[in-house]
């Protein structure tokens, strides 16, 4: 059954003007009702009309002027003429005043009841101006600020949106057939507004990932902040399909494809003007589609090796390695530990007009000026290995490989390094020395590893103590000794996270994260060990004798400086235990 477009003023106008056929208009109406977008946005998303044509149709119908709000002079005096509550409720912004007439731009200039209410409240004559709805919303947020009336406030606002939709989040479930009864007509009460509220709330809390998770009787929304997940206000289970469909539309994915995984991207501009990229992953599960959004905040990333927290001696080693004319520099660690940031920062360090730099990535997370970046597209045969083979015909000086996933990629990387190129890449291993074992397990010959690799860097992220509420740690000396913590007069400096926390850190006791590192240079002694098939433990032992500082040792330094806690370092690193005279490496 097709949606009724006659109740949607803009679509009704489009029909009267014969700009689209009836089937197209009904499809757009369906988008409005099922996806929670405005009619204006639905027409744009479906490619039926562009914004200029829609604005011109509105101007002709209303006998109004159009305006580019980027050129508008919106003064504080103008803002005072229209109360904040009205501006936010009706999504409008005053653009000029010639007493007694106030020119106002509306997201929905066909909303006559809104105009009547503003006339009654202000006592002014209202002249409608037609503008791009996105510009209107941006202007409202800029000049009137943000509070619970906006769809971009915190958890309380999310609750309020759900209540106004007629869907209290306290409800345990909602029958699927009841979804159509919920008002999703295009103001703060619609699905689009709720999704926007979730995004801006989570990103405002410094979330690195946002999870939309369907379960049998509930639909959870969680955000990962400083490596830990916490739950946001979640809608009833019955709205899960609507929310997921809205995200798919934003990411230019197929809303009706629910059987296969899909990946996409959402570019967003935050209320403060920051440009955010959201990497979207949709995964079919037993109770619906799970969606995870990876937040890529370009302005939050500092691509500067000097700002990543390396100790001076370690920083010197990395810079020396990065400035060698050939060889391989490998960064290791689990997913989400900051490997890409370190690689980007290293590229930034060596980026110069005199060098040709190419990178192949899956995906390209950040654009770097002066570097040719190629995304992996396996569906068309553009793999890491294929990209590398093509790179060697592009006369590069430096090559970055997002990840060494297989033997072919590793072999081509080694070949590139042996023919006069510097190669930067990543591996998923527990520590720096373990990268050698990983390459050998792939099938790379030991003599090639020793001849090509210059250094291995391993890193982890640990939560940083909140400076506003951290407290002195109280640890028994016996416990600290058992975990290898360096004692000796400095134990009193150990800090711990406050159990109560504070408002600044959301009562967690932690605020932000910092990296801990270890760098293993491939010295002649280690080259010899690799060629002779030595274990990672033997390689690490030799490296330590040459001044190598392990992840855990560096973590202890950060504990003693009051930056993090014993628990965080234990959770992020491995430890060697002596049992029966033999060393056993355990992952914490």
Secondary structure, DSSP 4 states (H G I P E B T S, - for coil): -----TTSHHHHHHHHTTSS-HHHHHHHHHHHHHH---HHHHHHHTTSS-HHHHHHHHHHHHT-EE--GGG----HHHHHHS-HHHHHHHTEEEEEEETTEEEEEESSTT-HHHHHHHHHHH-SEEEEEE--HHHHHHHHHHHH---TTSTTS-HHHHHHHHHHTT--TT-S---GGGGGGS--SSSTTSHHHHHHHHHHHHHHTTEEEEEEEE-SS-EEEEEEETTEEEEPP---GGGHHHHHHHHHHHTT--TT--SS-EEEEEEEE-TTS-EEEEEEEEEEETTEEEEEEEEEEGGG----GGGTT--HHHHHHHHHHHTSSSEEEEEE--TTSSHHHHHHHHHHHH--TT--EEEEESS--S--TT-EEEE-BGGGTB-HHHHHHHHTTTT-SEEEES---SHHHHHHHHHHHHTT-EEEEEE--SSTTHHHHHHHHHT--HHHHHHHEEEEEEEEEEEEEPTTT-EE----HHHHHHTT---SS-GGG-EE--SS--TTTTTSSEEEEEEEEEEEE--HHHHHHHHTT--HHHHHHHHHHTT---HHHHHHHHHHTTSS-HHHHHHHSEEEEEETTEEEEEE-
